[in-house]
Amino acid sequence: MNDEQAVIGTPMRRTLMIAIALTALICAFDTWGPLAGTAAVLYPAVILMMAPFGRRHVLAAGAITAALTLLSFVFLQFVLLHRDAATASAGVPLGLSLVLIVSVTALSLRDRFIRTTLREQARILELTHDTVIIRDPHDVILYWNDGAQQLYGWTREEAVGRVCSDLLHCAFPSAEVRSTLDTRGQWSGEIVRTRRDGSRIVLASRWLARRDPGGRAIGVIESSADLTELRRADLERRASERRYRTIFDLAGFAAWESDWSASLRVVREQAPVDAPLDTWLMAHPDVVERAIAGAVVRNGNQAAVDLFETGSVERLVGSNPCRAHPPEGRGGFARILATLAGGAAMAESETRLITPSGRIADVVLRVSLLPEGDQGSHVLLMAFDVTERNEARARIEAASAELAHAARVSMLGQLSASIAHEVNQPLTAIINYARSGQRWLDRPEPDFEEIRHCLDKITASGTRAAEVIGRVRSLARKAPPQATLLDLTELADDAIELVGRELRHADITLRRDWSGELPKVCADRVQVQQVLVNLMMNSIQAMRDPGSSKRELRIGAAQQPDGMVQLRVQDTGPGFPDHASHVFEPFFTTKADGMGMGLSICRSIIEAQGGRISAANNPHGPGAEVMFTLPAACAEPLASV
Protein backbone atom coordinates (compact mmCIF):
# COMPACT_ATOMS: atom_id res chain seq x y z
CA MET A 1 0.00 0.00 0.00
CA ASN A 2 1.55 3.38 -1.06
CA ASP A 3 1.26 6.67 0.78
CA GLU A 4 -1.58 8.03 -1.39
CA GLN A 5 -3.70 4.97 -0.75
CA ALA A 6 -2.97 5.11 2.93
CA VAL A 7 -4.59 8.52 3.36
CA ILE A 8 -8.06 8.56 1.79
CA GLY A 9 -11.59 9.61 2.57
CA THR A 10 -13.29 12.74 3.74
CA PRO A 11 -10.27 14.48 5.41
CA MET A 12 -8.31 14.35 2.16
CA ARG A 13 -11.20 15.64 0.06
CA ARG A 14 -11.85 18.47 2.50
CA THR A 15 -8.19 19.50 2.49
CA LEU A 16 -8.08 19.28 -1.31
CA MET A 17 -11.08 21.60 -1.66
CA ILE A 18 -9.52 24.09 0.75
CA ALA A 19 -6.23 23.94 -1.17
CA ILE A 20 -8.01 24.59 -4.50
CA ALA A 21 -9.91 27.52 -3.02
CA LEU A 22 -6.73 28.95 -1.48
CA THR A 23 -4.89 28.53 -4.78
CA ALA A 24 -7.63 30.38 -6.66
CA LEU A 25 -7.64 33.15 -4.07
CA ILE A 26 -3.86 33.58 -4.22
CA CYS A 27 -3.93 33.52 -8.02
CA ALA A 28 -6.63 36.19 -8.17
CA PHE A 29 -4.84 38.35 -5.63
CA ASP A 30 -1.53 37.89 -7.45
CA THR A 31 -3.10 38.84 -10.77
CA TRP A 32 -5.53 41.62 -9.92
CA GLY A 33 -4.71 42.62 -6.36
CA PRO A 34 -3.12 45.91 -5.31
CA LEU A 35 0.25 44.16 -4.94
CA ALA A 36 -0.02 42.17 -8.14
CA GLY A 37 2.91 39.89 -8.79
CA THR A 38 3.93 39.49 -5.14
CA ALA A 39 1.18 37.30 -3.69
CA ALA A 40 2.75 34.22 -5.31
CA VAL A 41 4.96 33.89 -2.24
CA LEU A 42 1.88 32.49 -0.48
CA TYR A 43 1.69 29.45 -2.79
CA PRO A 44 4.03 27.38 -0.53
CA ALA A 45 1.15 27.26 1.97
CA VAL A 46 -0.80 25.20 -0.61
CA ILE A 47 2.19 22.89 -1.08
CA LEU A 48 2.51 22.39 2.67
CA MET A 49 -1.21 21.58 2.89
CA MET A 50 -0.76 18.81 0.32
CA ALA A 51 2.46 17.43 1.88
CA PRO A 52 0.72 14.89 4.15
CA PHE A 53 -0.99 13.27 1.12
CA GLY A 54 2.08 12.00 -0.67
CA ARG A 55 4.71 12.72 -3.24
CA ARG A 56 2.29 12.95 -6.18
CA HIS A 57 0.18 15.60 -4.49
CA VAL A 58 3.23 17.64 -3.52
CA LEU A 59 4.60 17.59 -7.06
CA ALA A 60 1.20 18.47 -8.48
CA ALA A 61 0.79 21.37 -6.07
CA GLY A 62 4.28 22.63 -6.84
CA ALA A 63 3.79 22.41 -10.60
CA ILE A 64 0.36 24.05 -10.54
CA THR A 65 1.42 26.91 -8.29
CA ALA A 66 4.57 27.51 -10.35
CA ALA A 67 2.52 27.53 -13.56
CA LEU A 68 -0.02 29.93 -12.06
CA THR A 69 2.81 32.20 -10.95
CA LEU A 70 4.20 32.28 -14.48
CA LEU A 71 0.76 32.80 -16.01
CA SER A 72 0.07 35.70 -13.66
CA PHE A 73 3.41 37.20 -14.53
CA VAL A 74 2.81 36.82 -18.28
CA PHE A 75 -0.69 38.19 -17.96
CA LEU A 76 0.49 41.21 -16.04
CA GLN A 77 3.45 41.92 -18.25
CA PHE A 78 2.05 41.32 -21.67
CA VAL A 79 -1.60 42.18 -21.29
CA LEU A 80 -2.15 44.81 -18.62
CA LEU A 81 1.23 46.50 -18.29
CA HIS A 82 3.77 47.96 -20.60
CA ARG A 83 6.11 45.15 -21.45
CA ASP A 84 9.47 46.88 -21.19
CA ALA A 85 8.86 48.87 -18.03
CA ALA A 86 7.14 46.13 -16.06
CA THR A 87 9.51 43.28 -16.72
CA ALA A 88 12.39 44.85 -14.91
CA SER A 89 10.34 45.68 -11.83
CA ALA A 90 8.40 42.38 -11.61
CA GLY A 91 11.24 39.99 -12.35
CA VAL A 92 12.56 39.97 -8.83
CA PRO A 93 9.23 38.96 -7.18
CA LEU A 94 8.75 36.35 -9.92
CA GLY A 95 12.18 34.82 -9.31
CA LEU A 96 11.71 34.96 -5.55
CA SER A 97 8.30 33.28 -5.80
CA LEU A 98 9.54 30.52 -8.10
CA VAL A 99 12.60 29.88 -5.92
CA LEU A 100 10.36 29.73 -2.85
CA ILE A 101 7.89 27.36 -4.56
CA VAL A 102 10.66 25.07 -5.78
CA SER A 103 12.42 25.15 -2.38
CA VAL A 104 9.27 24.37 -0.41
CA THR A 105 8.40 21.60 -2.89
CA ALA A 106 11.87 20.09 -2.52
CA LEU A 107 11.82 20.43 1.25
CA SER A 108 8.36 18.89 1.43
CA LEU A 109 9.50 15.98 -0.72
CA ARG A 110 12.60 15.59 1.46
CA ASP A 111 10.52 15.80 4.64
CA ARG A 112 8.11 13.30 3.13
CA PHE A 113 10.99 10.97 2.32
CA ILE A 114 12.40 11.29 5.83
CA ARG A 115 9.01 10.68 7.40
CA THR A 116 8.43 7.69 5.15
CA THR A 117 11.84 6.31 6.05
CA LEU A 118 11.18 6.82 9.75
CA ARG A 119 7.79 5.13 9.44
CA GLU A 120 9.37 2.19 7.66
CA GLN A 121 12.06 1.97 10.32
CA ALA A 122 9.39 2.11 13.01
CA ARG A 123 7.54 -0.70 11.23
CA ILE A 124 10.75 -2.71 11.14
CA LEU A 125 11.17 -2.13 14.90
CA GLU A 126 7.64 -3.41 15.43
CA LEU A 127 8.25 -6.46 13.24
CA THR A 128 11.44 -7.57 15.02
CA HIS A 129 11.18 -10.17 17.77
CA ASP A 130 13.89 -8.38 19.75
CA THR A 131 12.91 -5.82 22.34
CA VAL A 132 13.57 -2.20 21.38
CA ILE A 133 13.33 0.44 24.09
CA ILE A 134 14.17 4.14 23.84
CA ARG A 135 14.84 5.98 27.09
CA ASP A 136 15.54 9.59 28.00
CA PRO A 137 18.49 10.72 30.18
CA HIS A 138 16.41 10.06 33.30
CA ASP A 139 15.76 6.41 32.29
CA VAL A 140 12.12 7.18 31.45
CA ILE A 141 10.75 4.96 28.66
CA LEU A 142 9.86 6.91 25.50
CA TYR A 143 9.36 4.00 23.09
CA TRP A 144 8.35 0.37 23.68
CA ASN A 145 7.96 -1.96 20.70
CA ASP A 146 5.80 -5.05 20.28
CA GLY A 147 8.77 -7.32 21.02
CA ALA A 148 9.19 -5.68 24.42
CA GLN A 149 5.48 -6.02 25.07
CA GLN A 150 5.50 -9.74 24.23
CA LEU A 151 8.67 -10.54 26.19
CA TYR A 152 8.15 -8.47 29.34
CA GLY A 153 4.35 -8.56 29.52
CA TRP A 154 3.58 -4.82 29.84
CA THR A 155 1.68 -3.04 27.06
CA ARG A 156 3.06 0.08 25.40
CA GLU A 157 0.53 2.25 27.23
CA GLU A 158 1.61 0.77 30.57
CA ALA A 159 5.36 1.05 29.92
CA VAL A 160 5.80 4.45 28.25
CA GLY A 161 6.45 7.09 30.87
CA ARG A 162 7.68 4.61 33.51
CA VAL A 163 11.25 4.51 34.83
CA CYS A 164 12.85 1.50 33.14
CA SER A 165 14.92 0.35 36.13
CA ASP A 166 11.86 0.50 38.41
CA LEU A 167 9.70 -1.40 35.94
CA LEU A 168 12.11 -4.18 34.92
CA HIS A 169 14.44 -4.34 37.99
CA CYS A 170 17.44 -4.58 35.69
CA ALA A 171 20.60 -6.19 37.08
CA PHE A 172 23.76 -5.21 35.22
CA PRO A 173 27.17 -3.58 35.86
CA SER A 174 25.83 -0.01 35.84
CA ALA A 175 29.17 1.72 36.44
CA GLU A 176 30.80 -0.20 33.59
CA VAL A 177 27.87 0.51 31.27
CA ARG A 178 27.88 4.25 31.97
CA SER A 179 31.62 4.47 31.47
CA THR A 180 31.49 2.56 28.17
CA LEU A 181 28.57 4.65 26.87
CA ASP A 182 30.42 7.86 27.71
CA THR A 183 33.66 6.80 26.05
CA ARG A 184 32.50 4.63 23.14
CA GLY A 185 28.90 5.65 22.67
CA GLN A 186 27.67 2.06 22.86
CA TRP A 187 27.70 -0.99 25.13
CA SER A 188 26.83 -4.65 24.69
CA GLY A 189 26.57 -7.42 27.22
CA GLU A 190 24.22 -9.55 29.25
CA ILE A 191 21.61 -8.15 31.61
CA VAL A 192 19.05 -9.73 33.90
CA ARG A 193 15.51 -8.39 34.06
CA THR A 194 12.20 -9.26 35.70
CA ARG A 195 9.10 -9.93 33.63
CA ARG A 196 5.58 -9.00 34.63
CA ASP A 197 4.96 -12.52 35.95
CA GLY A 198 7.97 -12.17 38.28
CA SER A 199 10.30 -14.49 36.35
CA ARG A 200 13.91 -13.42 35.80
CA ILE A 201 15.36 -13.61 32.30
CA VAL A 202 18.84 -13.13 30.89
CA LEU A 203 19.16 -11.06 27.73
CA ALA A 204 21.89 -10.16 25.29
CA SER A 205 21.58 -6.40 25.13
CA ARG A 206 23.13 -3.69 22.96
CA TRP A 207 22.86 -0.05 24.02
CA LEU A 208 23.50 3.00 21.83
CA ALA A 209 23.87 6.48 23.32
CA ARG A 210 21.58 9.15 21.85
CA ARG A 211 23.15 12.58 21.51
CA ASP A 212 21.93 15.95 20.27
CA PRO A 213 23.87 17.97 17.64
CA GLY A 214 25.87 19.52 20.47
CA GLY A 215 27.05 16.10 21.64
CA ARG A 216 25.04 16.08 24.84
CA ALA A 217 23.50 12.78 25.96
CA ILE A 218 19.73 12.74 25.47
CA GLY A 219 19.04 9.09 26.19
CA VAL A 220 19.68 5.50 25.14
CA ILE A 221 18.37 3.20 22.43
CA GLU A 222 18.61 -0.45 23.37
CA SER A 223 17.93 -3.70 21.60
CA SER A 224 17.80 -6.92 23.61
CA ALA A 225 17.21 -10.56 22.81
CA ASP A 226 16.23 -13.39 25.11
CA LEU A 227 19.10 -15.86 25.19
CA THR A 228 17.07 -18.87 26.31
CA GLU A 229 16.04 -20.21 22.91
CA LEU A 230 19.30 -19.23 21.24
CA ARG A 231 21.34 -21.11 23.80
CA ARG A 232 19.12 -24.15 23.57
CA ALA A 233 19.39 -24.20 19.76
CA ASP A 234 23.15 -23.76 19.94
CA LEU A 235 23.53 -26.64 22.39
CA GLU A 236 21.41 -28.92 20.23
CA ARG A 237 23.35 -28.01 17.09
CA ARG A 238 26.71 -28.71 18.66
CA ALA A 239 25.76 -31.65 20.89
CA SER A 240 27.07 -34.39 18.56
CA GLU A 241 30.53 -32.92 17.98
CA ARG A 242 31.18 -30.68 20.99
CA ARG A 243 29.14 -32.18 23.82
CA TYR A 244 30.72 -30.43 26.69
CA ARG A 245 32.52 -27.50 25.09
CA THR A 246 29.59 -25.11 25.29
CA ILE A 247 28.76 -26.19 28.82
CA PHE A 248 32.39 -25.73 29.84
CA ASP A 249 32.64 -22.27 28.28
CA LEU A 250 29.35 -20.92 29.61
CA ALA A 251 29.43 -22.49 33.06
CA GLY A 252 30.26 -20.24 35.97
CA PHE A 253 31.85 -23.16 37.83
CA ALA A 254 34.87 -25.34 37.26
CA ALA A 255 34.15 -28.35 35.05
CA TRP A 256 36.51 -30.90 33.59
CA GLU A 257 36.47 -34.37 32.06
CA SER A 258 38.57 -37.21 33.38
CA ASP A 259 39.06 -41.00 33.27
CA TRP A 260 38.19 -42.67 36.56
CA SER A 261 38.05 -46.25 35.34
CA ALA A 262 41.37 -47.12 37.02
CA SER A 263 40.33 -45.29 40.20
CA LEU A 264 37.10 -47.25 40.53
CA ARG A 265 38.91 -50.48 39.72
CA VAL A 266 41.35 -49.90 42.59
CA VAL A 267 38.46 -49.40 45.01
CA ARG A 268 36.44 -52.41 43.82
CA GLU A 269 39.42 -54.76 43.88
CA GLN A 270 40.39 -53.96 47.46
CA ALA A 271 37.05 -53.16 49.07
CA PRO A 272 35.75 -55.72 51.60
CA VAL A 273 32.40 -57.38 51.10
CA ASP A 274 31.15 -57.23 54.68
CA ALA A 275 31.87 -53.58 55.61
CA PRO A 276 30.42 -50.22 54.55
CA LEU A 277 32.63 -49.00 51.74
CA ASP A 278 32.84 -45.36 52.81
CA THR A 279 33.79 -46.32 56.37
CA TRP A 280 36.41 -48.74 55.08
CA LEU A 281 37.88 -46.13 52.75
CA MET A 282 38.10 -43.62 55.60
CA ALA A 283 40.08 -46.21 57.55
CA HIS A 284 42.38 -46.86 54.55
CA PRO A 285 43.57 -43.46 53.25
CA ASP A 286 46.27 -45.13 51.15
CA VAL A 287 43.57 -46.72 48.96
CA VAL A 288 41.88 -43.34 48.50
CA GLU A 289 45.19 -41.74 47.52
CA ARG A 290 45.98 -44.49 44.98
CA ALA A 291 42.51 -44.21 43.49
CA ILE A 292 42.76 -40.46 43.07
CA ALA A 293 46.29 -40.62 41.66
CA GLY A 294 45.14 -41.93 38.28
CA ALA A 295 42.37 -39.40 37.66
CA VAL A 296 44.08 -37.02 35.20
CA VAL A 297 42.25 -34.25 33.35
CA ARG A 298 41.31 -34.73 29.69
CA ASN A 299 39.52 -31.46 29.10
CA GLY A 300 38.39 -28.49 31.14
CA ASN A 301 36.84 -25.07 31.05
CA GLN A 302 38.20 -21.65 31.91
CA ALA A 303 36.63 -21.73 35.37
CA ALA A 304 38.65 -24.88 36.12
CA VAL A 305 41.76 -23.11 34.85
CA ASP A 306 41.04 -20.23 37.21
CA LEU A 307 40.29 -22.51 40.17
CA PHE A 308 43.43 -24.61 39.75
CA GLU A 309 45.60 -21.66 38.64
CA THR A 310 47.08 -23.42 35.60
CA GLY A 311 46.92 -20.35 33.35
CA SER A 312 45.49 -22.20 30.34
CA VAL A 313 43.40 -25.22 29.40
CA GLU A 314 46.45 -26.80 27.77
CA ARG A 315 48.36 -26.79 31.05
CA LEU A 316 45.30 -28.11 32.89
CA VAL A 317 45.02 -31.14 30.57
CA GLY A 318 47.16 -34.00 31.87
CA SER A 319 47.31 -32.66 35.43
CA ASN A 320 45.58 -34.10 38.47
CA PRO A 321 44.20 -31.25 40.59
CA CYS A 322 42.30 -33.62 42.91
CA ARG A 323 45.52 -35.15 44.15
CA ALA A 324 46.46 -32.01 46.08
CA HIS A 325 44.16 -31.92 49.07
CA PRO A 326 44.58 -31.53 52.84
CA PRO A 327 43.91 -34.54 55.09
CA GLU A 328 40.48 -33.20 56.06
CA GLY A 329 39.47 -33.24 52.39
CA ARG A 330 40.04 -36.98 52.04
CA GLY A 331 36.64 -37.84 53.52
CA GLY A 332 34.81 -36.14 50.65
CA PHE A 333 36.72 -38.18 48.07
CA ALA A 334 36.11 -41.36 50.06
CA ARG A 335 32.35 -40.77 49.99
CA ILE A 336 32.40 -40.06 46.25
CA LEU A 337 34.46 -43.15 45.45
CA ALA A 338 32.26 -45.34 47.65
CA THR A 339 29.08 -44.06 45.99
CA LEU A 340 30.37 -44.54 42.43
CA ALA A 341 31.94 -47.92 43.16
CA GLY A 342 28.60 -49.00 44.60
CA GLY A 343 26.92 -48.53 41.22
CA ALA A 344 25.59 -44.96 41.35
CA ALA A 345 25.94 -42.75 38.28
CA MET A 346 26.49 -39.55 40.24
CA ALA A 347 28.07 -38.62 43.55
CA GLU A 348 28.46 -35.33 45.32
CA SER A 349 30.31 -34.26 48.43
CA GLU A 350 31.98 -31.22 49.89
CA THR A 351 35.75 -31.46 50.12
CA ARG A 352 38.86 -29.30 50.13
CA LEU A 353 41.55 -28.80 47.50
CA ILE A 354 44.95 -27.13 47.57
CA THR A 355 45.73 -24.86 44.62
CA PRO A 356 49.29 -24.39 43.31
CA SER A 357 49.53 -21.08 45.18
CA GLY A 358 48.78 -22.87 48.45
CA ARG A 359 45.24 -21.57 48.83
CA ILE A 360 42.84 -24.08 50.37
CA ALA A 361 39.55 -24.02 48.47
CA ASP A 362 36.32 -25.44 49.85
CA VAL A 363 34.44 -26.99 46.93
CA VAL A 364 31.27 -28.95 46.38
CA LEU A 365 32.49 -31.67 44.02
CA ARG A 366 29.97 -33.41 41.78
CA VAL A 367 31.16 -36.41 39.79
CA SER A 368 28.96 -37.92 37.05
CA LEU A 369 29.67 -41.10 35.12
CA LEU A 370 28.90 -40.56 31.43
CA PRO A 371 27.49 -43.45 29.38
CA GLU A 372 30.23 -43.38 26.73
CA GLY A 373 32.98 -46.00 26.83
CA ASP A 374 33.80 -48.33 29.69
CA GLN A 375 32.37 -47.63 33.11
CA GLY A 376 34.23 -44.69 34.57
CA SER A 377 36.28 -43.93 31.46
CA HIS A 378 34.33 -40.72 30.83
CA VAL A 379 33.63 -38.79 34.00
CA LEU A 380 32.42 -35.22 34.23
CA LEU A 381 33.51 -33.37 37.35
CA MET A 382 32.04 -30.06 38.44
CA ALA A 383 33.47 -28.09 41.34
CA PHE A 384 31.58 -25.25 42.95
CA ASP A 385 33.90 -23.03 44.95
CA VAL A 386 32.11 -22.36 48.24
CA THR A 387 35.09 -20.93 50.09
CA GLU A 388 33.60 -17.46 50.41
CA ARG A 389 30.23 -18.93 51.37
CA ASN A 390 31.79 -21.03 54.11
CA GLU A 391 33.86 -18.11 55.36
CA ALA A 392 30.75 -15.90 55.44
CA ARG A 393 28.81 -18.63 57.21
CA ALA A 394 31.62 -19.02 59.73
CA ARG A 395 31.55 -15.28 60.39
CA ILE A 396 27.78 -15.37 60.83
CA GLU A 397 28.03 -18.37 63.14
CA ALA A 398 30.73 -16.63 65.16
CA ALA A 399 28.58 -13.52 65.44
CA SER A 400 25.59 -15.64 66.44
CA ALA A 401 27.67 -17.43 69.05
CA GLU A 402 28.79 -14.07 70.43
CA LEU A 403 25.18 -12.91 70.53
CA ALA A 404 24.03 -16.09 72.29
CA HIS A 405 26.88 -15.78 74.78
CA ALA A 406 26.01 -12.13 75.42
CA ALA A 407 22.40 -13.16 75.99
CA ARG A 408 23.50 -15.80 78.51
CA VAL A 409 25.65 -13.29 80.35
CA SER A 410 22.76 -10.80 80.34
CA MET A 411 20.45 -13.50 81.67
CA LEU A 412 22.92 -14.29 84.45
CA GLY A 413 22.86 -10.60 85.30
CA GLN A 414 19.11 -10.83 85.78
CA LEU A 415 19.66 -13.86 88.03
CA SER A 416 22.51 -12.28 89.99
CA ALA A 417 20.41 -11.86 93.13
CA SER A 418 19.22 -15.45 92.94
CA ILE A 419 22.72 -16.72 92.28
CA ALA A 420 24.12 -14.74 95.21
CA HIS A 421 21.38 -16.13 97.45
CA GLU A 422 21.98 -19.72 96.27
CA VAL A 423 25.71 -19.37 96.91
CA ASN A 424 25.28 -17.50 100.18
CA GLN A 425 23.09 -20.21 101.74
CA PRO A 426 25.66 -23.04 101.58
CA LEU A 427 28.45 -20.62 102.55
CA THR A 428 26.48 -19.57 105.63
CA ALA A 429 25.86 -23.22 106.44
CA ILE A 430 29.57 -23.96 106.08
CA ILE A 431 30.44 -21.20 108.53
CA ASN A 432 27.84 -22.34 111.05
CA TYR A 433 28.86 -26.00 110.88
CA ALA A 434 32.53 -25.04 111.13
CA ARG A 435 31.86 -23.05 114.29
CA SER A 436 29.78 -25.89 115.69
CA GLY A 437 32.52 -28.37 114.99
CA GLN A 438 35.04 -26.09 116.60
CA ARG A 439 32.93 -25.95 119.77
CA TRP A 440 32.67 -29.74 119.85
CA LEU A 441 36.42 -29.92 119.40
CA ASP A 442 37.11 -27.42 122.21
CA ARG A 443 35.29 -29.49 124.81
CA PRO A 444 37.40 -31.26 127.45
CA GLU A 445 36.24 -34.47 125.84
CA PRO A 446 35.74 -33.79 122.10
CA ASP A 447 32.71 -35.47 120.57
CA PHE A 448 34.19 -36.85 117.37
CA GLU A 449 30.83 -38.14 116.14
CA GLU A 450 29.39 -34.61 116.19
CA ILE A 451 32.55 -33.25 114.62
CA ARG A 452 32.23 -35.84 111.83
CA HIS A 453 28.60 -34.80 111.37
CA CYS A 454 29.63 -31.13 111.07
CA LEU A 455 32.32 -32.00 108.56
CA ASP A 456 29.81 -33.97 106.48
CA LYS A 457 27.47 -30.98 106.46
CA ILE A 458 30.35 -28.69 105.49
CA THR A 459 31.21 -31.02 102.61
CA ALA A 460 27.59 -31.18 101.44
CA SER A 461 27.21 -27.39 101.62
CA GLY A 462 30.47 -26.88 99.76
CA THR A 463 29.33 -29.33 97.10
CA ARG A 464 26.05 -27.45 96.77
CA ALA A 465 27.87 -24.12 96.38
CA ALA A 466 30.20 -25.67 93.82
CA GLU A 467 27.21 -26.98 91.86
CA VAL A 468 25.63 -23.50 91.78
CA ILE A 469 28.89 -21.96 90.62
CA GLY A 470 29.32 -24.75 88.08
CA ARG A 471 25.90 -24.08 86.61
CA VAL A 472 26.70 -20.38 86.37
CA ARG A 473 30.09 -21.04 84.79
CA SER A 474 28.58 -23.40 82.23
CA LEU A 475 26.23 -20.64 81.10
CA ALA A 476 28.89 -17.93 81.19
CA ARG A 477 31.63 -19.77 79.33
CA LYS A 478 32.23 -19.18 75.64
CA ALA A 479 32.65 -22.43 73.74
CA PRO A 480 31.49 -23.89 70.41
CA PRO A 481 28.34 -26.04 70.61
CA GLN A 482 28.87 -29.73 71.29
CA ALA A 483 26.11 -32.21 70.59
CA THR A 484 25.68 -34.69 73.41
CA LEU A 485 22.93 -36.99 74.60
CA LEU A 486 20.94 -35.14 77.26
CA ASP A 487 18.30 -36.15 79.77
CA LEU A 488 15.73 -33.36 79.51
CA THR A 489 14.40 -33.99 83.01
CA GLU A 490 17.85 -33.56 84.54
CA LEU A 491 18.47 -30.50 82.38
CA ALA A 492 15.15 -29.01 83.49
CA ASP A 493 16.00 -29.65 87.15
CA ASP A 494 19.29 -27.75 86.75
CA ALA A 495 17.47 -24.86 85.07
CA ILE A 496 14.87 -24.81 87.84
CA GLU A 497 17.66 -24.59 90.42
CA LEU A 498 18.91 -21.44 88.70
CA VAL A 499 15.50 -19.72 88.81
CA GLY A 500 14.30 -21.28 92.08
CA ARG A 501 14.66 -18.12 94.15
CA GLU A 502 12.85 -16.10 91.45
CA LEU A 503 9.96 -18.56 91.64
CA ARG A 504 9.78 -18.33 95.42
CA HIS A 505 10.12 -14.55 95.42
CA ALA A 506 7.22 -14.21 92.94
CA ASP A 507 5.13 -16.78 94.87
CA ILE A 508 4.83 -19.02 91.80
CA THR A 509 3.93 -22.68 92.06
CA LEU A 510 6.05 -24.96 89.88
CA ARG A 511 4.59 -28.14 88.42
CA ARG A 512 6.44 -30.78 86.46
CA ASP A 513 4.61 -32.89 83.91
CA TRP A 514 6.81 -35.63 82.48
CA SER A 515 5.11 -38.05 80.11
CA GLY A 516 6.62 -41.39 81.11
CA GLU A 517 10.21 -42.27 80.43
CA LEU A 518 11.62 -39.94 77.79
CA PRO A 519 14.43 -40.73 75.37
CA LYS A 520 17.52 -38.62 75.55
CA VAL A 521 17.82 -35.76 73.09
CA CYS A 522 20.78 -34.78 70.97
CA ALA A 523 21.72 -31.16 71.65
CA ASP A 524 24.20 -28.79 73.25
CA ARG A 525 23.58 -28.77 77.00
CA VAL A 526 24.50 -25.15 77.69
CA GLN A 527 22.44 -23.72 74.85
CA VAL A 528 19.31 -25.76 75.63
CA GLN A 529 19.61 -24.79 79.28
CA GLN A 530 19.90 -21.16 78.14
CA VAL A 531 16.63 -21.51 76.19
CA LEU A 532 14.83 -23.15 79.10
CA VAL A 533 15.99 -20.55 81.64
CA ASN A 534 15.03 -17.75 79.25
CA LEU A 535 11.52 -19.16 78.79
CA MET A 536 11.02 -19.65 82.52
CA MET A 537 12.25 -16.12 83.28
CA ASN A 538 9.82 -14.73 80.69
CA SER A 539 6.97 -16.59 82.39
CA ILE A 540 8.04 -15.42 85.85
CA GLN A 541 8.17 -11.81 84.69
CA ALA A 542 4.76 -12.16 83.01
CA MET A 543 3.18 -13.44 86.26
CA ARG A 544 4.60 -10.72 88.53
CA ASP A 545 1.47 -8.62 87.98
CA PRO A 546 -0.05 -8.03 91.44
CA GLY A 547 -3.50 -8.67 89.97
CA SER A 548 -2.69 -12.27 89.08
CA SER A 549 -4.78 -14.50 91.34
CA LYS A 550 -3.19 -17.76 90.28
CA ARG A 551 0.51 -18.05 89.59
CA GLU A 552 1.55 -21.38 88.25
CA LEU A 553 4.45 -22.40 86.03
CA ARG A 554 4.12 -25.80 84.40
CA ILE A 555 7.00 -27.56 82.66
CA GLY A 556 6.15 -30.64 80.66
CA ALA A 557 7.87 -32.98 78.24
CA ALA A 558 6.59 -35.72 75.95
CA GLN A 559 7.77 -37.75 73.00
CA GLN A 560 6.19 -36.88 69.65
CA PRO A 561 5.09 -39.35 66.94
CA ASP A 562 7.82 -38.09 64.60
CA GLY A 563 10.53 -39.17 67.06
CA MET A 564 11.16 -35.69 68.41
CA VAL A 565 10.94 -34.84 72.11
CA GLN A 566 8.83 -31.81 73.00
CA LEU A 567 9.38 -29.61 76.03
CA ARG A 568 6.64 -27.16 77.00
CA VAL A 569 6.76 -24.12 79.32
CA GLN A 570 3.28 -22.92 80.32
CA ASP A 571 2.28 -20.06 82.63
CA THR A 572 -0.89 -18.36 83.92
CA GLY A 573 0.13 -14.82 83.03
CA PRO A 574 -1.66 -12.41 80.65
CA GLY A 575 -0.63 -14.36 77.55
CA PHE A 576 0.38 -13.00 74.15
CA PRO A 577 -1.54 -9.97 72.78
CA ASP A 578 -2.90 -11.61 69.59
CA HIS A 579 0.38 -11.73 67.72
CA ALA A 580 2.15 -14.80 69.03
CA SER A 581 3.46 -15.59 65.54
CA HIS A 582 5.74 -12.53 65.73
CA VAL A 583 7.31 -13.12 69.13
CA PHE A 584 10.35 -14.88 67.62
CA GLU A 585 11.15 -12.02 65.23
CA PRO A 586 14.20 -9.91 66.14
CA PHE A 587 13.43 -6.74 68.13
CA PHE A 588 9.80 -7.74 68.70
CA THR A 589 8.91 -7.42 72.38
CA THR A 590 5.86 -7.07 74.59
CA LYS A 591 7.93 -5.68 77.48
CA ALA A 592 8.23 -1.95 78.06
CA ASP A 593 11.99 -2.26 78.62
CA GLY A 594 12.64 -5.32 76.43
CA MET A 595 15.13 -5.56 73.56
CA GLY A 596 13.20 -8.20 71.62
CA MET A 597 16.21 -10.51 71.15
CA GLY A 598 15.67 -13.25 73.76
CA LEU A 599 13.11 -15.37 71.90
CA SER A 600 14.82 -14.69 68.57
CA ILE A 601 18.04 -16.16 69.98
CA CYS A 602 16.05 -19.09 71.41
CA ARG A 603 14.68 -19.84 67.95
CA SER A 604 18.17 -19.69 66.40
CA ILE A 605 19.49 -22.10 69.04
CA ILE A 606 16.67 -24.63 68.67
CA GLU A 607 16.61 -24.56 64.86
CA ALA A 608 20.41 -24.87 64.67
CA GLN A 609 20.10 -28.11 66.64
CA GLY A 610 17.49 -29.62 64.36
CA GLY A 611 14.44 -28.62 66.37
CA ARG A 612 11.44 -26.32 66.11
CA ILE A 613 9.95 -23.75 68.48
CA SER A 614 6.49 -22.20 68.60
CA ALA A 615 4.36 -20.04 70.88
CA ALA A 616 0.65 -19.71 71.57
CA ASN A 617 -1.80 -18.65 74.23
CA ASN A 618 -2.79 -21.31 76.74
CA PRO A 619 -5.80 -23.15 75.24
CA HIS A 620 -7.02 -24.28 78.69
CA GLY A 621 -7.03 -20.96 80.50
CA PRO A 622 -5.14 -17.72 80.96
CA GLY A 623 -1.47 -17.51 80.13
CA ALA A 624 0.89 -18.49 77.37
CA GLU A 625 2.88 -21.53 76.40
CA VAL A 626 6.08 -21.94 74.42
CA MET A 627 6.99 -25.34 73.02
CA PHE A 628 10.17 -26.58 71.39
CA THR A 629 11.22 -29.96 70.06
CA LEU A 630 14.63 -31.59 69.79
CA PRO A 631 15.77 -34.73 67.95
CA ALA A 632 15.96 -37.87 70.01
CA ALA A 633 19.21 -39.03 68.41
CA CYS A 634 22.24 -37.35 66.84
CA ALA A 635 21.93 -37.34 63.06
CA GLU A 636 23.72 -34.24 61.80
CA PRO A 637 26.46 -32.07 63.35
CA LEU A 638 25.15 -28.98 65.08
CA ALA A 639 25.38 -25.59 63.48
CA SER A 640 26.82 -22.85 65.60
CA VAL A 641 24.53 -20.19 66.97
Helices and strands as residue ranges (DSSP letters): H 3-6, H 10-32, G 39-42, H 43-50, G 51-53, H 55-75, I 76-80, H 83-127, E 131-135, E 141-144, H 146-152, H 156-159, H 164-168, H 174-184, E 186-194, E 200-211, E 217-226, H 227-238, H 245-250, E 254-258, H 261-270, H 277-283, H 285-293, E 297-300, H 302-308, H 313-316, G 321-323, G 327-329, H 330-341, E 346-354, E 360-369, E 379-385, H 387-414, H 416-442, H 448-476, E 484-486, H 488-505, E 509-514, E 521-523, H 525-542, E 552-559, E 564-570, G 580-582, H 598-608, E 612-617, E 624-631
